[in-house]
């Protein structure tokens, strides 16, 4: 690595330290073992990131080396045979066997009928047998990513590109509570680019968008930053998370949103509610603050107050991510 790249990683490590993250670099020996198991060399930026910083800091949950191997079904040292299908692919195959699920997927994928969709799926599975191998060609090209970004607005959630997950020519490196999986292409002309997979419909792919910063669902509705390129590299994608995180902090006077979420994760719901109260006083139109205060109130077993907050959230025109979850929480409370 030349001096410019060394400086870039040092600056990134320093920024993460200011954000409260501690680096745990991956040794060269472990990286070599990972590449040997995958049968392919990791893209340069991701490899240098793991070697100098590690996988403990980042948007959502960055995957460990063991988890990367487990999802792909790679044999570990001393393991004679490959395990059966990974959970995500097994679940998808079960889903596709149910006619009602096929009907749902048909609508989402835009196929004219179920029979056509089944033909497409059968052909895809014939070309991409399990287990997926990182050394095989990646299923998408830069041209497809560029065409997708030209035809689909940044704020749109549909349509996505069709492909099975996990897939050849790629590794999963992060997930957002399995709402999205973040995948790195390791072969083909899109090598080094980051992609998103819809965690609910594991056939839906698109080039990665900017990850949320401090709070999911809040970042993109406030202080929007420019869209990423058609095929964002690992450092472009990762750096965009840091940019959004820092912008979010600047838009969080007093740090009440950040503190509210931190106390919530610690199970200290009373302290969490206090900070959401202060955040709402400063920004009464912030729908996400009502949503998270509702969650904290549920933790305090104040169900009626929680339901009222979810309704206040919905009344403030929340983004689709927040709206779906507020409606889900209201539905659960209604069934109690």
Residue pairs with C-beta under 8 A, 6 or more apart in sequence:
1 9
1 48
5 48
8 235
9 48
9 49
9 52
9 53
10 52
12 49
12 52
12 53
12 235
12 239
12 242
13 23
13 52
13 53
15 242
16 23
16 53
16 57
16 242
17 23
19 57
19 242
19 245
21 56
21 57
22 56
22 57
23 52
23 53
23 54
23 56
23 57
24 54
24 55
24 56
25 50
25 51
25 52
25 53
25 54
26 50
26 51
26 54
26 55
26 65
27 51
28 51
30 65
31 42
31 47
31 50
31 51
33 77
34 42
34 65
34 68
34 69
35 41
35 42
37 69
37 74
37 75
37 76
38 68
38 69
38 72
38 74
38 134
38 135
38 171
38 186
39 133
39 134
39 135
40 134
40 135
40 186
40 187
41 47
41 186
42 50
42 186
43 184
43 185
43 186
43 191
43 192
43 233
43 234
44 192
45 192
45 233
45 234
45 235
46 173
46 184
46 192
46 234
49 234
49 235
49 238
55 62
55 63
55 64
55 65
55 173
56 62
58 174
58 238
58 241
59 174
59 176
59 182
59 211
59 212
59 238
59 241
60 174
60 175
60 176
60 177
60 180
60 182
60 211
61 174
61 175
61 176
61 177
62 173
62 174
63 71
63 172
63 173
63 174
63 175
66 76
68 171
68 172
68 173
69 76
70 83
70 86
71 86
71 88
71 166
71 172
72 86
72 131
72 132
72 133
72 134
72 166
72 171
73 82
73 83
73 84
73 85
73 86
73 130
73 131
73 132
74 82
74 131
75 81
75 82
82 131
84 90
85 93
85 130
85 131
86 131
86 166
88 165
88 166
88 181
88 202
89 130
89 132
89 164
89 165
89 166
89 202
91 202
92 164
92 165
92 202
92 203
95 101
95 105
96 102
96 105
96 121
99 114
102 114
102 117
102 118
103 114
105 117
105 201
105 203
106 113
106 114
106 117
108 158
108 159
108 201
108 204
109 117
109 159
109 162
109 203
109 204
110 159
111 117
111 120
120 162
124 162
124 163
124 164
125 164
128 136
128 139
128 164
128 167
128 168
132 166
132 167
132 168
132 170
133 168
133 169
134 168
134 169
134 170
134 171
134 186
134 187
135 169
135 187
136 168
136 169
136 187
137 168
137 169
137 187
137 188
138 167
138 168
138 169
138 170
138 185
138 186
138 187
138 188
138 190
138 191
139 163
139 167
139 168
139 169
140 161
140 163
140 185
140 188
140 190
140 195
140 205
141 188
141 189
141 190
142 189
142 190
142 193
142 230
142 231
144 161
145 190
145 193
145 207
145 230
145 231
146 230
146 231
148 161
148 206
148 207
148 230
149 207
149 227
149 230
152 159
152 206
154 209
154 227
155 220
157 320
160 198
160 201
160 204
160 205
160 206
161 204
161 205
161 206
162 203
162 204
162 205
163 203
163 205
164 202
164 203
165 181
165 183
165 197
165 202
165 203
165 205
166 172
166 183
167 183
168 187
169 185
169 186
169 187
169 188
170 183
170 184
170 185
170 186
170 187
170 195
171 183
171 184
171 186
172 181
172 182
172 183
172 184
172 197
173 182
173 183
173 184
173 234
174 181
174 182
175 181
175 182
175 199
176 182
176 199
176 211
176 212
176 216
178 199
179 199
179 200
180 196
180 197
180 198
180 199
181 196
181 197
181 199
182 194
182 195
182 196
182 197
182 208
182 211
182 237
183 194
183 195
183 196
183 197
183 205
184 192
184 193
184 194
184 195
184 234
185 191
185 192
185 193
185 194
185 195
186 192
190 231
192 233
192 234
193 207
193 208
193 231
193 232
193 233
194 207
194 208
194 232
194 233
194 234
194 236
194 237
195 205
195 206
195 207
195 208
196 205
196 206
196 207
196 208
196 209
197 204
197 205
198 204
198 205
207 228
207 230
207 231
207 232
208 228
208 232
208 237
209 227
209 228
210 219
210 220
210 225
210 227
210 228
210 237
210 240
210 241
210 243
210 244
211 237
211 240
211 241
211 244
212 218
212 219
212 220
212 241
212 244
213 219
213 241
213 243
213 244
213 245
213 246
213 247
213 248
213 249
214 245
214 248
214 249
214 252
214 257
214 258
214 261
215 248
215 257
215 261
215 288
215 292
216 321
217 288
217 291
217 318
217 319
217 321
217 322
217 325
218 248
218 257
218 286
218 288
218 322
219 244
219 247
219 248
220 319
221 288
221 318
221 319
222 248
222 251
223 247
223 248
223 250
223 251
225 240
225 243
225 244
225 247
228 236
228 237
228 240
229 236
232 240
248 257
249 255
249 258
252 258
252 279
253 282
254 278
254 279
254 282
256 275
256 276
256 278
256 279
256 282
257 275
257 279
257 286
257 288
257 289
259 271
259 275
260 272
260 273
260 275
260 276
260 279
260 289
260 292
260 293
260 296
261 272
261 292
263 269
263 271
263 272
263 275
263 296
264 272
264 292
264 295
264 296
264 299
267 299
269 296
269 297
269 299
269 300
270 300
272 292
272 293
272 296
272 299
273 293
273 296
273 297
273 300
276 289
276 290
276 292
276 293
276 296
277 293
279 286
279 289
280 286
280 289
280 290
280 293
283 289
285 316
286 316
287 312
287 313
287 314
287 316
287 317
287 318
287 319
287 322
287 326
288 313
288 318
288 322
290 309
290 310
290 312
290 313
290 316
291 309
291 310
291 313
291 318
291 322
291 325
291 326
291 329
293 309
294 305
294 306
294 307
294 308
294 309
294 310
294 313
294 326
294 329
295 306
295 329
297 303
297 305
297 306
297 309
298 306
298 329
298 333
303 333
303 336
306 329
306 333
307 330
307 333
310 326
310 327
310 329
310 330
310 333
311 330
313 322
313 326
314 323
314 326
314 327
314 330
318 326
